[in-house]
Amino acid sequence: MSYVYVIVAIKLILGLLALVLVINLTGKGNLAPASASDQVQNYVLGGIVGGVIYNTDISIPVFMLILAIWFAAVLSLRWLKKNNDLVKRLVDGRPVMLISRGKIDVKAARKVGLSAHDLAFKLRMQGIYTVKDVKQAILEQDGQLIITSFGEENPKYPLVTDGSIQQTTLEMIDKDEEWLLAELKAQGIEDIDTVFLAEYDSGRITVTKYS
C-alpha cells in the first residue's frame, strides 16, 4: 500500500514541476489566463494531473510522456501565435469594439454574448453611468472592458504592435493610417514590419523597433 502512495506522490511532484517549468519558459509568471488558449491549457493540465495520479494503470514513464506531449503542444502553440497573426486570431480571437463615440454596436455586443444589463454593469464598475460619455469601449479577449472617455488625451492602446497597425487606436485620436506612416517615416522608419511597439503620448509617437 505504501508503494502506491509513493507513486502518487511522485506523479504529483512531476505535475507541479511541469507547471513551474511551463510558467517560467512562457514568461507568464502565474497561471492567470490572458487568452482562451491559456484557459484551455490550464484545464488540460488539471485534467491530466487529476486523472493520472490516482490511476495505477498509468506508470510514471507514461505520465512523463503525457506531460512532455502537453508541454510540447503548449510551446508550439505559443510559438505559432507569436509568429503567425492568423493563428493568433483564430486561437485567441481579437478585441471587440462595443462602443464608438457614444454609440453602442448592438450587433457586436450580442455576438460576444453581452446583454444591455451586462454592458451597463461593466460601465458602472468603471464609474461610467451613461454611454454618451464613452468615446470607445473595447472588450478584451479576457473579458475586460477597456474604456476611453471623451476628453482623454492619450489612448489606452498602442498604435502599432508586432508590426501591425491598430486601426481602432487611430480612430481614438482622430488620425488615419496615412498620418501614422508619415510620422514613422519622419523618424526614419520606412517599413512598419520593423516596429515592435509604437505608442502615442501627448501628441508624440514613441517607437520601439525589433532591433
Long-range contacts (C-beta under 8 A, 24 or more apart in sequence): 4-56, 7-56, 7-60, 8-53, 8-54, 10-60, 11-49, 11-52, 11-53, 11-60, 11-63, 12-49, 12-53, 14-60, 14-63, 14-64, 14-67, 15-45, 15-48, 15-49, 15-52, 15-53, 15-67, 18-45, 18-67, 18-70, 18-71, 19-45, 21-71, 22-71, 22-74, 22-75, 25-75, 26-74, 26-75, 26-78, 33-142, 34-141, 34-142, 35-91, 35-92, 35-141, 35-142, 36-91, 36-92, 36-93, 36-141, 37-77, 37-78, 37-81, 37-91, 37-92, 41-70, 41-74, 41-77, 44-70, 45-70, 85-162, 85-164, 92-141, 93-141, 94-141, 95-138, 95-139, 95-140, 95-141, 95-146, 95-168, 96-138, 96-139, 97-136, 97-137, 97-138, 97-139, 97-168, 98-137, 98-138, 98-139, 98-145, 99-131, 99-134, 99-136, 99-137, 99-147, 100-135, 100-136, 100-171, 101-135, 101-136, 102-131, 102-132, 102-133, 102-134, 102-135, 102-150, 103-131, 104-131, 112-139, 114-139, 123-147, 135-172, 136-168, 136-171, 136-172, 138-168, 148-172, 153-202, 154-200, 154-201, 154-202, 155-200, 158-197, 158-198, 158-199, 158-200, 159-198, 159-199, 159-200, 159-205, 160-192, 160-195, 160-197, 160-198, 160-207, 161-196, 161-197, 162-196, 162-197, 163-192, 163-193, 163-194, 163-195, 163-196, 164-192, 165-192, 169-200, 173-200, 180-205
